[in-house]
Amino acid sequence: MQTSPPGNPPLVEPGLGAGGRVTSAEASSASRISPLIWLMPSWVAVVWLVSRAQWFWNHHADLQFGWIVLFLCGYLFFEAYEHRPPLVLEWRWPSLALAGLGLGLILLAQIFMAALGTIGPSFQAFALGTLLLVAANLQQAFGWRGVRHFMFPFAFILTAIPLPLNVYQPIVQGLQSFVTSMTIQALGLTGVPAHQVGSLIHLPNCTVGVDEACSGIRSLQSTVMATMFIGYLTLKRNGLRAMLLMAGVALAIVGNLARSFILSRIAYGRGIAALERFHDTAGWSILFFTVAGVGLIAWSIARLEKVVGEEMMRKAERGKA
């Protein structure tokens, strides 16, 4: 017990409130701010990644939703932050291994980008290295529980990172061929003569091309982003999240097929000039269709998950009784 000479004020430990005790408000504020400070390396890594990614977001039409993804990453993090695991603050060999691997990938990517520019493969290696540094920071601050708890909000930014060309090109070419072929079949079923040459639809009065933008790759990428975000927030089981993702991809493909068919019918009936007038309207209409469909499917799966969960709890309670 500490005493003070007569006439002097009582001694109070530094950092404590009146009476030498930490108030609940001060403790709560410290507990909320401290973890954010310990995650400072992650913030630096993310800012570094965004500074590189912004070129793609500003110059690639199919990745312009990257700025929205960045905002959603912040929202997902602060949603998870409310239920964060306790701080560990201990460097162990997994943290050091992740940090070493991440720094190695970043160094290698920087060398390639300095020599060849910011191209797909080097940037993807840079993004992966950055996330490995984030994982190392999370493991050091919170342990593996922290990695599992926070990694999705950080890794969600990968939905706005360009795919490798050896993955992107086959997807685009496959979508172009599929959309063109199915549109030809649908036109034939409705009595419109048409034949396919590559990704071109030859009609009696004009030719409609299914280019890269019309292949559906943009709607597919944005739908994948949206379903992953909605699934993470509304569903608890990874299997149901995967189901929602597959349903969203199917909706995006069906929507783009409908768009291609409608525009081809317009070109056949009214000419190529009318096609240009309706092109953007058809695109926005299919986008709203896809968003509404994903929302409805997510709500249905969430309701099903809740009903099944409640039924399992009732069975467990009956079993205990």
Secondary structure, DSSP 8 states (H G I E B T S, - for coil): -----TTS-----TT--GGG---HHHHHHHHHHHHHHHTHHHHHHHHHHHHHHHHHHHH-GGGTTHHHHHHHHHHHHHHHHTT---------HHHHHHHHHHHHHHHHHHHHHHHH-S-HHHHHHHHHHHHHHHHHHHHHHH-HHHHHHHHHHHHGGGGGS---HHHHHHHHHHHHHHHHHHHHHHHHHTT---EEETTEEE-SS-EEE--TGGGTHHHHHHHHHHHHHHHHHH---HHHHHHHHHHHHHHHHHHHHHHHHHHHHHHHHH-HHHHHHHHHHHHHHHHHHHHHHHHHHHHHHHHHHHHHHHHHHHHHHHHH-
